Amino acid sequence: MGFEEGDSKKGADLFKQHCSGCHTLEAGGANKAGPNLHGVFGRQSKKEGVVWTEEALFEYLESPQKYIPGTKKTVRMKSRTERRDLITHLRKATK
């Protein structure tokens, strides 16, 4: 089953509001409080060995601390639509 496409423009706005304070997207971008996300899809997390797919990120964004115990990320996105929009934007912006 493939990942359901969201609205990349809305996802860009969500990234700016909720994520850009801790993450960058461009190749060679700096790590902030969180890692640079360029090339995130297919990357393995350091702590839990999670391979970041659209589906894994979708679950993680709903409850980061439940998905990866001990993570410092506290921003939660309950809205399925917002998570799809953000992931669609990330997929396009981090290639």
Buried (B, 14 or more C-beta within 10 A) or exposed (E): EEBEEBBBEBBBBBBEEBBEEBBBBEEEBEEEEBBBBBEBBEBEBEEEEBEBBBEBBBBBBBBBEEBBEEBEBEEBBEEEEBBBBBBBBBBEBBE
